[in-house]
Amino acid sequence: MGNIRSYKDLIVWQKSILLVKSIYVLTDSFPNNENYILSQQIKRCAISVPSNIAEGWGRNSSGSYVQFLRIATGSLCELETQLIIAVELNYTSTEKISDAIGLVEEISKMLKSLINTIEKPKEIETTS
C-alpha cells in the first residue's frame, strides 16, 4: 500500500466522503414530509461507509479491518436499495441518483479489492 499512513490517504475513503456529500445534496431535494424517515436512513448508510473504513483502520488488526470493510460494503448495498426505494416513491428520479449509484458501484469494487488484498496470503519467499 505504499505511502498510505492513514485511512484518509485511501482513495476508497476519499470517494466515500464524496458519496456522503452527494447524498446530502440529493436528499435535500426530497419532499419536506420525508425529512425524518427515508432521507435520514439514506444519510446514515452513506455516513457508515467512510466511518467503517476509518474505524477498521484504527483497530490495527487485519481481521478486524476486513470485518469493518465488509460492514461498509453492506452499507453500500443498503444505500443502493434505499435510493431505489426513493425513486419508486417518486422522491427523486433515476437520473438524479445515477451519480450516487455510480459511486456506490465504484466504492464497492474498491472495497472488494482492498478486502482481497488484505486477505491474500503472503507469498513465502523460497531460496533454491
MOPAC internal coordinates of N, CA, C and O (Angstrom, degrees):
PM7 1SCF
backbone

  N    0.0000 0     0.00 0     0.00 0    0    0    0
  C    1.4443 1     0.00 0     0.00 0    1    0    0
  C    1.5115 1   112.11 1     0.00 0    2    1    0
  O    1.2310 1   119.40 1  -169.03 1    3    2    1
  N    1.3112 1   118.75 1    10.97 1    3    2    1
  C    1.4467 1   123.45 1   168.95 1    5    3    2
  C    1.5104 1   116.54 1    57.62 1    6    5    3
  O    1.2310 1   120.95 1    61.86 1    7    6    5
  N    1.3299 1   115.79 1  -118.14 1    7    6    5
  C    1.4572 1   122.61 1  -173.11 1    9    7    6
  C    1.5207 1   113.59 1   -92.86 1   10    9    7
  O    1.2310 1   119.87 1  -153.59 1   11   10    9
  N    1.2975 1   117.85 1    26.41 1   11   10    9
  C    1.4579 1   120.66 1  -178.24 1   13   11   10
  C    1.5232 1   108.92 1   -85.93 1   14   13   11
  O    1.2310 1   121.64 1   -66.77 1   15   14   13
  N    1.3293 1   114.46 1   113.23 1   15   14   13
  C    1.4658 1   120.03 1  -179.28 1   17   15   14
  C    1.5209 1   111.98 1  -108.34 1   18   17   15
  O    1.2310 1   120.77 1   166.92 1   19   18   17
  N    1.3257 1   116.14 1   -13.08 1   19   18   17
  C    1.4544 1   121.47 1  -176.16 1   21   19   18
  C    1.5222 1   108.85 1  -150.98 1   22   21   19
  O    1.2310 1   120.71 1   -22.72 1   23   22   21
  N    1.3167 1   116.26 1   157.28 1   23   22   21
  C    1.4650 1   120.11 1   175.07 1   25   23   22
  C    1.5223 1   110.82 1   -58.68 1   26   25   23
  O    1.2310 1   120.00 1   153.86 1   27   26   25
  N    1.3249 1   117.61 1   -26.14 1   27   26   25
  C    1.4672 1   120.94 1   179.89 1   29   27   26
  C    1.5243 1   111.96 1   -68.51 1   30   29   27
  O    1.2310 1   120.12 1   162.85 1   31   30   29
  N    1.3244 1   117.37 1   -17.15 1   31   30   29
  C    1.4616 1   121.71 1   176.62 1   33   31   30
  C    1.5270 1   112.12 1   -81.81 1   34   33   31
  O    1.2310 1   120.03 1   165.87 1   35   34   33
  N    1.3233 1   117.56 1   -14.13 1   35   34   33
  C    1.4617 1   121.58 1  -178.62 1   37   35   34
  C    1.5277 1   110.59 1   -75.26 1   38   37   35
  O    1.2310 1   120.42 1   -51.91 1   39   38   37
  N    1.3139 1   116.81 1   128.09 1   39   38   37
  C    1.4627 1   120.98 1   179.12 1   41   39   38
  C    1.5218 1   110.37 1   -61.83 1   42   41   39
  O    1.2310 1   120.14 1   144.91 1   43   42   41
  N    1.3256 1   117.34 1   -35.09 1   43   42   41
  C    1.4668 1   120.35 1   179.70 1   45   43   42
  C    1.5276 1   110.82 1   -63.42 1   46   45   43
  O    1.2310 1   119.92 1   143.00 1   47   46   45
  N    1.3206 1   117.75 1   -37.00 1   47   46   45
  C    1.4677 1   120.82 1   176.87 1   49   47   46
  C    1.5289 1   109.78 1   -68.36 1   50   49   47
  O    1.2310 1   120.67 1   136.17 1   51   50   49
  N    1.3332 1   116.32 1   -43.83 1   51   50   49
  C    1.4724 1   120.83 1   179.99 1   53   51   50
  C    1.5291 1   111.14 1   -61.21 1   54   53   51
  O    1.2310 1   120.39 1   137.37 1   55   54   53
  N    1.3212 1   116.87 1   -42.63 1   55   54   53
  C    1.4692 1   120.10 1   178.21 1   57   55   54
  C    1.5271 1   110.85 1   -67.66 1   58   57   55
  O    1.2310 1   120.47 1   147.74 1   59   58   57
  N    1.3173 1   116.71 1   -32.26 1   59   58   57
  C    1.4682 1   120.50 1   177.07 1   61   59   58
  C    1.5244 1   111.07 1   -65.47 1   62   61   59
  O    1.2310 1   120.41 1   143.59 1   63   62   61
  N    1.3089 1   116.83 1   -36.41 1   63   62   61
  C    1.4639 1   120.74 1   175.48 1   65   63   62
  C    1.5283 1   109.93 1   -64.95 1   66   65   63
  O    1.2310 1   120.40 1   139.08 1   67   66   65
  N    1.3355 1   116.83 1   -40.92 1   67   66   65
  C    1.4720 1   120.37 1   175.85 1   69   67   66
  C    1.5200 1   111.09 1   -61.74 1   70   69   67
  O    1.2310 1   120.60 1   142.22 1   71   70   69
  N    1.3235 1   116.46 1   -37.78 1   71   70   69
  C    1.4634 1   120.67 1   177.69 1   73   71   70
  C    1.5226 1   110.40 1   -62.57 1   74   73   71
  O    1.2310 1   119.92 1   135.31 1   75   74   73
  N    1.3238 1   117.75 1   -44.69 1   75   74   73
  C    1.4652 1   121.14 1   178.76 1   77   75   74
  C    1.5252 1   109.83 1   -58.19 1   78   77   75
  O    1.2310 1   120.47 1   133.64 1   79   78   77
  N    1.3218 1   116.70 1   -46.36 1   79   78   77
  C    1.4619 1   120.02 1  -179.47 1   81   79   78
  C    1.5265 1   111.12 1   -61.24 1   82   81   79
  O    1.2310 1   120.40 1   137.47 1   83   82   81
  N    1.3352 1   116.84 1   -42.53 1   83   82   81
  C    1.4594 1   119.25 1  -178.94 1   85   83   82
  C    1.5267 1   111.32 1   -68.08 1   86   85   83
  O    1.2310 1   120.21 1   146.67 1   87   86   85
  N    1.3220 1   117.21 1   -33.33 1   87   86   85
  C    1.4673 1   121.25 1   177.97 1   89   87   86
  C    1.5245 1   110.32 1   -67.17 1   90   89   87
  O    1.2310 1   120.11 1   139.35 1   91   90   89
  N    1.3207 1   117.40 1   -40.65 1   91   90   89
  C    1.4678 1   120.03 1   178.00 1   93   91   90
  C    1.5292 1   110.94 1   -62.42 1   94   93   91
  O    1.2310 1   120.24 1   137.95 1   95   94   93
  N    1.3210 1   117.15 1   -42.05 1   95   94   93
  C    1.4662 1   120.67 1   177.86 1   97   95   94
  C    1.5264 1   109.95 1   -64.02 1   98   97   95
  O    1.2310 1   120.72 1   135.01 1   99   98   97
  N    1.3242 1   116.23 1   -44.99 1   99   98   97
  C    1.4596 1   120.64 1  -179.35 1  101   99   98
  C    1.5224 1   112.29 1   -61.68 1  102  101   99
  O    1.2310 1   120.10 1   131.69 1  103  102  101
  N    1.3231 1   117.41 1   -48.31 1  103  102  101
  C    1.4653 1   120.22 1  -175.88 1  105  103  102
  C    1.5286 1   112.14 1   -70.94 1  106  105  103
  O    1.2310 1   119.85 1   160.32 1  107  106  105
  N    1.3101 1   117.89 1   -19.68 1  107  106  105
  C    1.4694 1   120.27 1   174.78 1  109  107  106
  C    1.5221 1   111.92 1   -62.73 1  110  109  107
  O    1.2310 1   120.66 1   157.47 1  111  110  109
  N    1.3253 1   116.34 1   -22.53 1  111  110  109
  C    1.4665 1   119.79 1  -179.41 1  113  111  110
  C    1.5290 1   112.79 1   -91.39 1  114  113  111
  O    1.2310 1   119.99 1   178.80 1  115  114  113
  N    1.3269 1   117.63 1    -1.20 1  115  114  113
  C    1.4695 1   120.22 1   177.78 1  117  115  114
  C    1.5252 1   109.50 1   -67.88 1  118  117  115
  O    1.2310 1   120.31 1   -22.54 1  119  118  117
  N    1.3338 1   117.01 1   157.46 1  119  118  117
  C    1.4726 1   119.78 1   177.92 1  121  119  118
  C    1.5319 1   111.44 1   -59.26 1  122  121  119
  O    1.2310 1   120.45 1   -30.63 1  123  122  121
  N    1.3211 1   116.74 1   149.37 1  123  122  121
  C    1.4697 1   121.48 1  -178.64 1  125  123  122
  C    1.5171 1   113.33 1   -57.48 1  126  125  123
  O    1.2310 1   120.04 1   146.75 1  127  126  125
  N    1.3267 1   117.53 1   -33.25 1  127  126  125
  C    1.4641 1   119.47 1  -179.68 1  129  127  126
  C    1.5319 1   112.44 1   -71.79 1  130  129  127
  O    1.2310 1   120.27 1   176.02 1  131  130  129
  N    1.3256 1   117.08 1    -3.98 1  131  130  129
  C    1.4632 1   121.58 1  -178.67 1  133  131  130
  C    1.5300 1   112.13 1  -106.48 1  134  133  131
  O    1.2310 1   119.56 1  -168.00 1  135  134  133
  N    1.2971 1   118.45 1    12.00 1  135  134  133
  C    1.4616 1   121.53 1  -174.94 1  137  135  134
  C    1.5195 1   115.09 1   -66.01 1  138  137  135
  O    1.2310 1   119.06 1   158.82 1  139  138  137
  N    1.3093 1   119.39 1   -21.18 1  139  138  137
  C    1.4594 1   119.36 1  -171.22 1  141  139  138
  C    1.5140 1   114.75 1  -119.27 1  142  141  139
  O    1.2310 1   119.38 1  -176.60 1  143  142  141
  N    1.3170 1   118.79 1     3.40 1  143  142  141
  C    1.4574 1   118.94 1  -176.27 1  145  143  142
  C    1.5279 1   109.07 1  -116.93 1  146  145  143
  O    1.2310 1   120.45 1    84.99 1  147  146  145
  N    1.3185 1   116.75 1   -95.01 1  147  146  145
  C    1.4578 1   120.68 1  -175.08 1  149  147  146
  C    1.5304 1   112.19 1   -62.23 1  150  149  147
  O    1.2310 1   120.05 1   137.37 1  151  150  149
  N    1.3153 1   117.51 1   -42.63 1  151  150  149
  C    1.4680 1   119.13 1  -177.94 1  153  151  150
  C    1.5237 1   111.60 1   -62.20 1  154  153  151
  O    1.2310 1   119.84 1   142.50 1  155  154  153
  N    1.3225 1   117.91 1   -37.50 1  155  154  153
  C    1.4685 1   120.67 1   177.84 1  157  155  154
  C    1.5316 1   111.10 1   -67.54 1  158  157  155
  O    1.2310 1   120.58 1   140.61 1  159  158  157
  N    1.3296 1   116.49 1   -39.39 1  159  158  157
  C    1.4576 1   120.26 1   178.78 1  161  159  158
  C    1.5267 1   110.85 1   -67.00 1  162  161  159
  O    1.2310 1   120.52 1   140.64 1  163  162  161
  N    1.3172 1   116.61 1   -39.36 1  163  162  161
  C    1.4666 1   120.84 1   177.34 1  165  163  162
  C    1.5280 1   109.87 1   -61.53 1  166  165  163
  O    1.2310 1   120.50 1   135.83 1  167  166  165
  N    1.3263 1   116.64 1   -44.17 1  167  166  165
  C    1.4674 1   120.48 1   178.91 1  169  167  166
  C    1.5232 1   110.86 1   -63.42 1  170  169  167
  O    1.2310 1   120.27 1   137.62 1  171  170  169
  N    1.3391 1   117.10 1   -42.38 1  171  170  169
  C    1.4688 1   120.21 1   179.45 1  173  171  170
  C    1.5290 1   111.53 1   -61.01 1  174  173  171
  O    1.2310 1   120.68 1   137.72 1  175  174  173
  N    1.3327 1   116.30 1   -42.28 1  175  174  173
  C    1.4710 1   119.47 1   178.62 1  177  175  174
  C    1.5214 1   111.33 1   -63.21 1  178  177  175
  O    1.2310 1   120.75 1   135.44 1  179  178  177
  N    1.3229 1   116.17 1   -44.56 1  179  178  177
  C    1.4648 1   120.03 1  -179.75 1  181  179  178
  C    1.5262 1   110.63 1   -62.46 1  182  181  179
  O    1.2310 1   120.21 1   135.99 1  183  182  181
  N    1.3155 1   117.20 1   -44.01 1  183  182  181
  C    1.4655 1   121.68 1  -179.88 1  185  183  182
  C    1.5216 1   110.95 1   -65.23 1  186  185  183
  O    1.2310 1   120.50 1   148.50 1  187  186  185
  N    1.3175 1   116.66 1   -31.50 1  187  186  185
  C    1.4575 1   121.93 1  -179.43 1  189  187  186
  C    1.5242 1   112.80 1   -60.93 1  190  189  187
  O    1.2310 1   120.08 1   148.52 1  191  190  189
  N    1.3123 1   117.46 1   -31.48 1  191  190  189
  C    1.4692 1   120.65 1  -174.73 1  193  191  190
  C    1.5280 1   111.82 1   -65.15 1  194  193  191
  O    1.2310 1   118.86 1   118.31 1  195  194  193
  N    1.3370 1   119.78 1   -61.69 1  195  194  193
  C    1.4747 1   117.62 1   179.76 1  197  195  194
  C    1.5282 1   111.92 1   -66.59 1  198  197  195
  O    1.2310 1   120.24 1   151.50 1  199  198  197
  N    1.3292 1   117.15 1   -28.50 1  199  198  197
  C    1.4671 1   120.20 1   179.78 1  201  199  198
  C    1.5226 1   110.84 1   -65.37 1  202  201  199
  O    1.2310 1   119.98 1   137.94 1  203  202  201
  N    1.3198 1   117.64 1   -42.06 1  203  202  201
  C    1.4632 1   120.37 1   179.32 1  205  203  202
  C    1.5208 1   112.28 1   -72.21 1  206  205  203
  O    1.2310 1   120.40 1   146.26 1  207  206  205
  N    1.3242 1   116.85 1   -33.74 1  207  206  205
  C    1.4712 1   119.42 1   174.19 1  209  207  206
  C    1.5299 1   109.24 1   -60.77 1  210  209  207
  O    1.2310 1   120.84 1   135.16 1  211  210  209
  N    1.3204 1   115.99 1   -44.84 1  211  210  209
  C    1.4656 1   121.07 1  -179.36 1  213  211  210
  C    1.5258 1   111.30 1   -67.97 1  214  213  211
  O    1.2310 1   120.12 1   134.67 1  215  214  213
  N    1.3233 1   117.38 1   -45.33 1  215  214  213
  C    1.4642 1   119.68 1  -178.10 1  217  215  214
  C    1.5296 1   111.45 1   -63.97 1  218  217  215
  O    1.2310 1   120.66 1   137.33 1  219  218  217
  N    1.3158 1   116.35 1   -42.67 1  219  218  217
  C    1.4650 1   119.47 1   177.96 1  221  219  218
  C    1.5180 1   111.87 1   -60.93 1  222  221  219
  O    1.2310 1   120.94 1   138.49 1  223  222  221
  N    1.3258 1   115.80 1   -41.51 1  223  222  221
  C    1.4682 1   120.60 1   177.74 1  225  223  222
  C    1.5317 1   109.63 1   -58.89 1  226  225  223
  O    1.2310 1   120.82 1   136.77 1  227  226  225
  N    1.3151 1   116.03 1   -43.23 1  227  226  225
  C    1.4660 1   121.21 1  -176.19 1  229  227  226
  C    1.5163 1   114.28 1   -69.41 1  230  229  227
  O    1.2310 1   119.72 1   166.11 1  231  230  229
  N    1.3116 1   118.14 1   -13.89 1  231  230  229
  C    1.4669 1   121.75 1   179.78 1  233  231  230
  C    1.5232 1   112.72 1   -76.43 1  234  233  231
  O    1.2310 1   120.03 1   164.14 1  235  234  233
  N    1.3265 1   117.55 1   -15.86 1  235  234  233
  C    1.4706 1   122.38 1   178.32 1  237  235  234
  C    1.5165 1   113.70 1    54.45 1  238  237  235
  O    1.2310 1   120.56 1  -144.17 1  239  238  237
  N    1.3066 1   116.53 1    35.83 1  239  238  237
  C    1.4595 1   122.07 1   177.38 1  241  239  238
  C    1.5148 1   107.12 1  -142.99 1  242  241  239
  O    1.2310 1   120.18 1   -54.07 1  243  242  241
  N    1.3281 1   117.25 1   125.93 1  243  242  241
  C    1.4595 1   119.11 1  -177.14 1  245  243  242
  C    1.5266 1   111.64 1   -63.07 1  246  245  243
  O    1.2310 1   119.92 1   143.30 1  247  246  245
  N    1.3253 1   117.75 1   -36.70 1  247  246  245
  C    1.4674 1   120.06 1   177.90 1  249  247  246
  C    1.5166 1   111.75 1   -63.60 1  250  249  247
  O    1.2310 1   120.83 1   136.15 1  251  250  249
  N    1.3051 1   116.01 1   -43.85 1  251  250  249
  C    1.4596 1   121.40 1   178.45 1  253  251  250
  C    1.5231 1   110.40 1   -66.65 1  254  253  251
  O    1.2310 1   120.84 1   139.91 1  255  254  253
  N    1.3214 1   116.00 1   -40.09 1  255  254  253
  C    1.4569 1   120.42 1  -179.36 1  257  255  254
  C    1.5261 1   110.30 1   -61.45 1  258  257  255
  O    1.2310 1   120.47 1   133.88 1  259  258  257
  N    1.3226 1   116.71 1   -46.12 1  259  258  257
  C    1.4588 1   120.92 1   178.97 1  261  259  258
  C    1.5277 1   110.40 1   -59.78 1  262  261  259
  O    1.2310 1   120.34 1   139.03 1  263  262  261
  N    1.3176 1   116.96 1   -40.97 1  263  262  261
  C    1.4659 1   120.71 1   178.91 1  265  263  262
  C    1.5322 1   110.28 1   -59.18 1  266  265  263
  O    1.2310 1   120.10 1   134.77 1  267  266  265
  N    1.3277 1   117.42 1   -45.23 1  267  266  265
  C    1.4684 1   120.75 1  -179.89 1  269  267  266
  C    1.5269 1   111.72 1   -70.05 1  270  269  267
  O    1.2310 1   119.98 1   147.45 1  271  270  269
  N    1.3267 1   117.65 1   -32.55 1  271  270  269
  C    1.4618 1   120.29 1   175.86 1  273  271  270
  C    1.5342 1   110.21 1   -66.88 1  274  273  271
  O    1.2310 1   120.70 1   144.94 1  275  274  273
  N    1.3210 1   116.26 1   -35.06 1  275  274  273
  C    1.4712 1   119.51 1   176.52 1  277  275  274
  C    1.5250 1   110.81 1   -69.49 1  278  277  275
  O    1.2310 1   120.04 1   143.72 1  279  278  277
  N    1.3087 1   117.54 1   -36.28 1  279  278  277
  C    1.4731 1   120.47 1   175.49 1  281  279  278
  C    1.5264 1   109.29 1   -62.78 1  282  281  279
  O    1.2310 1   120.39 1   137.19 1  283  282  281
  N    1.3342 1   116.85 1   -42.81 1  283  282  281
  C    1.4701 1   120.77 1   177.52 1  285  283  282
  C    1.5245 1   110.24 1   -60.53 1  286  285  283
  O    1.2310 1   120.23 1   139.93 1  287  286  285
  N    1.3256 1   117.16 1   -40.07 1  287  286  285
  C    1.4638 1   121.36 1   177.88 1  289  287  286
  C    1.5262 1   110.48 1   -63.41 1  290  289  287
  O    1.2310 1   120.39 1   138.10 1  291  290  289
  N    1.3166 1   116.86 1   -41.90 1  291  290  289
  C    1.4627 1   120.76 1   176.85 1  293  291  290
  C    1.5163 1   111.67 1   -62.37 1  294  293  291
  O    1.2310 1   120.58 1   140.55 1  295  294  293
  N    1.3192 1   116.49 1   -39.45 1  295  294  293
  C    1.4681 1   120.45 1   177.71 1  297  295  294
  C    1.5215 1   110.97 1   -63.03 1  298  297  295
  O    1.2310 1   120.23 1   144.60 1  299  298  297
  N    1.3231 1   117.17 1   -35.40 1  299  298  297
  C    1.4663 1   120.08 1   176.97 1  301  299  298
  C    1.5259 1   111.17 1   -64.80 1  302  301  299
  O    1.2310 1   120.24 1   139.22 1  303  302  301
  N    1.3302 1   117.15 1   -40.78 1  303  302  301
  C    1.4746 1   120.57 1   178.00 1  305  303  302
  C    1.5306 1   110.10 1   -64.24 1  306  305  303
  O    1.2310 1   121.21 1   137.53 1  307  306  305
  N    1.3242 1   115.29 1   -42.47 1  307  306  305
  C    1.4650 1   120.38 1   178.32 1  309  307  306
  C    1.5336 1   110.35 1   -63.01 1  310  309  307
  O    1.2310 1   120.47 1   136.48 1  311  310  309
  N    1.3205 1   116.72 1   -43.52 1  311  310  309
  C    1.4583 1   121.61 1   179.48 1  313  311  310
  C    1.5250 1   111.28 1   -61.68 1  314  313  311
  O    1.2310 1   120.50 1   134.37 1  315  314  313
  N    1.3138 1   116.64 1   -45.63 1  315  314  313
  C    1.4639 1   119.69 1   179.42 1  317  315  314
  C    1.5290 1   110.83 1   -60.15 1  318  317  315
  O    1.2310 1   120.79 1   137.32 1  319  318  317
  N    1.3199 1   116.10 1   -42.68 1  319  318  317
  C    1.4714 1   120.69 1   178.21 1  321  319  318
  C    1.5212 1   111.09 1   -60.57 1  322  321  319
  O    1.2310 1   120.47 1   136.06 1  323  322  321
  N    1.3207 1   116.71 1   -43.94 1  323  322  321
  C    1.4634 1   120.50 1  -178.89 1  325  323  322
  C    1.5181 1   112.04 1   -67.96 1  326  325  323
  O    1.2310 1   120.21 1   146.41 1  327  326  325
  N    1.3152 1   117.20 1   -33.59 1  327  326  325
  C    1.4589 1   119.97 1   175.38 1  329  327  326
  C    1.5264 1   110.78 1   -65.85 1  330  329  327
  O    1.2310 1   120.59 1   140.35 1  331  330  329
  N    1.3216 1   116.47 1   -39.65 1  331  330  329
  C    1.4664 1   120.37 1   176.81 1  333  331  330
  C    1.5316 1   109.70 1   -63.91 1  334  333  331
  O    1.2310 1   120.33 1   138.72 1  335  334  333
  N    1.3257 1   116.97 1   -41.28 1  335  334  333
  C    1.4691 1   120.97 1   177.07 1  337  335  334
  C    1.5244 1   110.22 1   -60.86 1  338  337  335
  O    1.2310 1   120.27 1   138.08 1  339  338  337
  N    1.3253 1   117.09 1   -41.92 1  339  338  337
  C    1.4704 1   120.80 1   179.17 1  341  339  338
  C    1.5256 1   111.04 1   -60.61 1  342  341  339
  O    1.2310 1   120.35 1   141.91 1  343  342  341
  N    1.3187 1   116.93 1   -38.09 1  343  342  341
  C    1.4671 1   120.56 1   176.41 1  345  343  342
  C    1.5250 1   109.66 1   -66.97 1  346  345  343
  O    1.2310 1   120.58 1   134.46 1  347  346  345
  N    1.3282 1   116.49 1   -45.54 1  347  346  345
  C    1.4691 1   120.88 1  -179.01 1  349  347  346
  C    1.5355 1   111.71 1   -61.29 1  350  349  347
  O    1.2310 1   120.15 1   148.83 1  351  350  349
  N    1.3248 1   117.32 1   -31.17 1  351  350  349
  C    1.4647 1   121.87 1   178.71 1  353  351  350
  C    1.5327 1   112.47 1   -87.42 1  354  353  351
  O    1.2310 1   121.07 1  -176.15 1  355  354  353
  N    1.3290 1   115.56 1     3.85 1  355  354  353
  C    1.4730 1   122.40 1  -179.52 1  357  355  354
  C    1.5307 1   113.40 1    62.60 1  358  357  355
  O    1.2310 1   120.28 1  -150.61 1  359  358  357
  N    1.3290 1   117.07 1    29.39 1  359  358  357
  C    1.4639 1   120.81 1   174.24 1  361  359  358
  C    1.5223 1   110.60 1   -80.99 1  362  361  359
  O    1.2310 1   120.86 1   158.39 1  363  362  361
  N    1.3238 1   115.95 1   -21.61 1  363  362  361
  C    1.4542 1   122.63 1  -179.59 1  365  363  362
  C    1.5233 1   107.55 1  -156.71 1  366  365  363
  O    1.2310 1   120.48 1     5.19 1  367  366  365
  N    1.3148 1   116.69 1  -174.81 1  367  366  365
  C    1.4631 1   120.32 1  -178.85 1  369  367  366
  C    1.5267 1   110.29 1  -123.28 1  370  369  367
  O    1.2310 1   121.62 1   -16.92 1  371  370  369
  N    1.3094 1   114.51 1   163.08 1  371  370  369
  C    1.4660 1   120.88 1   176.92 1  373  371  370
  C    1.5292 1   110.16 1   -58.14 1  374  373  371
  O    1.2310 1   120.85 1   141.35 1  375  374  373
  N    1.3247 1   115.98 1   -38.65 1  375  374  373
  C    1.4658 1   119.98 1  -179.97 1  377  375  374
  C    1.5270 1   111.02 1   -63.73 1  378  377  375
  O    1.2310 1   120.49 1   139.88 1  379  378  377
  N    1.3265 1   116.67 1   -40.12 1  379  378  377
  C    1.4695 1   120.38 1  -177.13 1  381  379  378
  C    1.5226 1   112.83 1   -72.17 1  382  381  379
  O    1.2310 1   120.07 1   154.80 1  383  382  381
  N    1.3321 1   117.48 1   -25.20 1  383  382  381
  C    1.4737 1   118.81 1   179.74 1  385  383  382
  C    1.5220 1   112.29 1   -94.91 1  386  385  383
  O    1.2310 1   119.82 1   175.78 1  387  386  385
  N    1.3356 1   117.95 1    -4.22 1  387  386  385
  C    1.4643 1   120.43 1  -173.01 1  389  387  386
  C    1.5312 1   112.84 1   -59.91 1  390  389  387
  O    1.2310 1   119.56 1   139.04 1  391  390  389
  N    1.3292 1   118.45 1   -40.96 1  391  390  389
  C    1.4639 1   120.44 1   178.89 1  393  391  390
  C    1.5287 1   110.88 1   -64.92 1  394  393  391
  O    1.2310 1   120.88 1   137.00 1  395  394  393
  N    1.3383 1   115.92 1   -43.00 1  395  394  393
  C    1.4750 1   119.80 1   179.29 1  397  395  394
  C    1.5208 1   110.29 1   -64.64 1  398  397  395
  O    1.2310 1   119.89 1   137.41 1  399  398  397
  N    1.3210 1   117.82 1   -42.59 1  399  398  397
  C    1.4707 1   120.93 1   178.75 1  401  399  398
  C    1.5263 1   109.77 1   -63.30 1  402  401  399
  O    1.2310 1   120.14 1   140.26 1  403  402  401
  N    1.3175 1   117.33 1   -39.74 1  403  402  401
  C    1.4682 1   120.89 1   176.61 1  405  403  402
  C    1.5164 1   111.74 1   -59.94 1  406  405  403
  O    1.2310 1   120.39 1   136.86 1  407  406  405
  N    1.3270 1   116.86 1   -43.14 1  407  406  405
  C    1.4638 1   120.71 1   176.93 1  409  407  406
  C    1.5257 1   111.32 1   -65.84 1  410  409  407
  O    1.2310 1   120.29 1   139.37 1  411  410  409
  N    1.3207 1   117.06 1   -40.63 1  411  410  409
  C    1.4653 1   121.14 1   177.80 1  413  411  410
  C    1.5267 1   109.58 1   -57.20 1  414  413  411
  O    1.2310 1   120.39 1   132.27 1  415  414  413
  N    1.3219 1   116.86 1   -47.73 1  415  414  413
  C    1.4617 1   120.96 1  -179.02 1  417  415  414
  C    1.5234 1   111.70 1   -64.94 1  418  417  415
  O    1.2310 1   120.29 1   138.07 1  419  418  417
  N    1.3224 1   117.06 1   -41.93 1  419  418  417
  C    1.4644 1   121.25 1   179.89 1  421  419  418
  C    1.5278 1   111.06 1   -65.35 1  422  421  419
  O    1.2310 1   120.43 1   133.94 1  423  422  421
  N    1.3122 1   116.79 1   -46.06 1  423  422  421
  C    1.4657 1   121.34 1  -179.57 1  425  423  422
  C    1.5260 1   110.21 1   -64.86 1  426  425  423
  O    1.2310 1   120.43 1   141.09 1  427  426  425
  N    1.3146 1   116.78 1   -38.91 1  427  426  425
  C    1.4622 1   120.99 1   178.39 1  429  427  426
  C    1.5266 1   110.84 1   -59.50 1  430  429  427
  O    1.2310 1   120.60 1   133.47 1  431  430  429
  N    1.3264 1   116.45 1   -46.53 1  431  430  429
  C    1.4706 1   120.83 1   178.05 1  433  431  430
  C    1.5286 1   110.88 1   -61.94 1  434  433  431
  O    1.2310 1   120.79 1   138.80 1  435  434  433
  N    1.3166 1   116.09 1   -41.20 1  435  434  433
  C    1.4635 1   120.15 1  -179.62 1  437  435  434
  C    1.5299 1   110.78 1   -65.20 1  438  437  435
  O    1.2310 1   120.44 1   138.93 1  439  438  437
  N    1.3263 1   116.77 1   -41.07 1  439  438  437
  C    1.4666 1   120.12 1   178.66 1  441  439  438
  C    1.5206 1   110.98 1   -64.55 1  442  441  439
  O    1.2310 1   120.33 1   137.24 1  443  442  441
  N    1.3289 1   116.97 1   -42.76 1  443  442  441
  C    1.4638 1   119.93 1   178.51 1  445  443  442
  C    1.5176 1   111.06 1   -61.81 1  446  445  443
  O    1.2310 1   120.54 1   139.01 1  447  446  445
  N    1.3105 1   116.57 1   -40.99 1  447  446  445
  C    1.4567 1   120.92 1   177.72 1  449  447  446
  C    1.5302 1   110.91 1   -64.28 1  450  449  447
  O    1.2310 1   120.39 1   137.04 1  451  450  449
  N    1.3189 1   116.86 1   -42.96 1  451  450  449
  C    1.4650 1   120.91 1   178.83 1  453  451  450
  C    1.5253 1   110.69 1   -63.79 1  454  453  451
  O    1.2310 1   120.50 1   137.25 1  455  454  453
  N    1.3152 1   116.64 1   -42.75 1  455  454  453
  C    1.4679 1   120.69 1   177.72 1  457  455  454
  C    1.5237 1   110.09 1   -60.52 1  458  457  455
  O    1.2310 1   120.55 1   133.52 1  459  458  457
  N    1.3315 1   116.55 1   -46.48 1  459  458  457
  C    1.4729 1   120.06 1   179.11 1  461  459  458
  C    1.5160 1   111.92 1   -61.26 1  462  461  459
  O    1.2310 1   120.22 1   140.96 1  463  462  461
  N    1.3199 1   117.19 1   -39.04 1  463  462  461
  C    1.4670 1   121.00 1   178.95 1  465  463  462
  C    1.5256 1   110.68 1   -64.75 1  466  465  463
  O    1.2310 1   120.25 1   136.83 1  467  466  465
  N    1.3111 1   117.14 1   -43.17 1  467  466  465
  C    1.4650 1   120.88 1  -179.09 1  469  467  466
  C    1.5256 1   110.72 1   -68.17 1  470  469  467
  O    1.2310 1   120.37 1   140.38 1  471  470  469
  N    1.3332 1   116.90 1   -39.62 1  471  470  469
  C    1.4594 1   120.84 1  -177.10 1  473  471  470
  C    1.5166 1   113.69 1   -80.80 1  474  473  471
  O    1.2310 1   119.94 1   164.39 1  475  474  473
  N    1.3264 1   117.72 1   -15.61 1  475  474  473
  C    1.4602 1   121.31 1  -178.44 1  477  475  474
  C    1.5130 1   109.64 1   -61.04 1  478  477  475
  O    1.2310 1   120.55 1   -55.48 1  479  478  477
  N    1.3238 1   116.55 1   124.52 1  479  478  477
  C    1.4723 1   118.10 1   179.09 1  481  479  478
  C    1.5162 1   110.88 1   -62.68 1  482  481  479
  O    1.2310 1   120.95 1   -41.13 1  483  482  481
  N    1.2869 1   115.79 1   138.87 1  483  482  481
  C    1.4611 1   120.82 1   178.30 1  485  483  482
  C    1.5238 1   108.70 1   -66.36 1  486  485  483
  O    1.2310 1   121.04 1   -46.36 1  487  486  485
  N    1.3313 1   115.63 1   133.64 1  487  486  485
  C    1.4563 1   118.94 1   176.90 1  489  487  486
  C    1.5135 1   108.70 1   -74.82 1  490  489  487
  O    1.2310 1   121.42 1   -46.79 1  491  490  489
  N    1.2916 1   114.89 1   133.21 1  491  490  489
  C    1.4602 1   120.20 1  -179.28 1  493  491  490
  C    1.5335 1   107.29 1   -88.37 1  494  493  491
  O    1.2310 1   121.98 1   -53.11 1  495  494  493
  N    1.3152 1   113.82 1   126.89 1  495  494  493
  C    1.4478 1   119.62 1   179.39 1  497  495  494
  C    1.5149 1   109.33 1   -75.30 1  498  497  495
  O    1.2310 1   120.54 1   -50.51 1  499  498  497
  N    1.2979 1   116.58 1   129.49 1  499  498  497
  C    1.4604 1   119.79 1   177.36 1  501  499  498
  C    1.5018 1   109.00 1  -117.35 1  502  501  499
  O    1.2310 1   121.36 1   -33.73 1  503  502  501
  N    1.2903 1   115.00 1   146.27 1  503  502  501
  C    1.4614 1   119.65 1   177.02 1  505  503  502
  C    1.5122 1   108.43 1  -110.48 1  506  505  503
  O    1.2310 1   121.40 1   -41.05 1  507  506  505
  N    1.3013 1   114.92 1   138.95 1  507  506  505
  C    1.4736 1   119.18 1  -178.51 1  509  507  506
  C    1.4873 1   111.11 1   -94.74 1  510  509  507
  O    1.2310 1   120.10 1   180.00 1  511  510  509

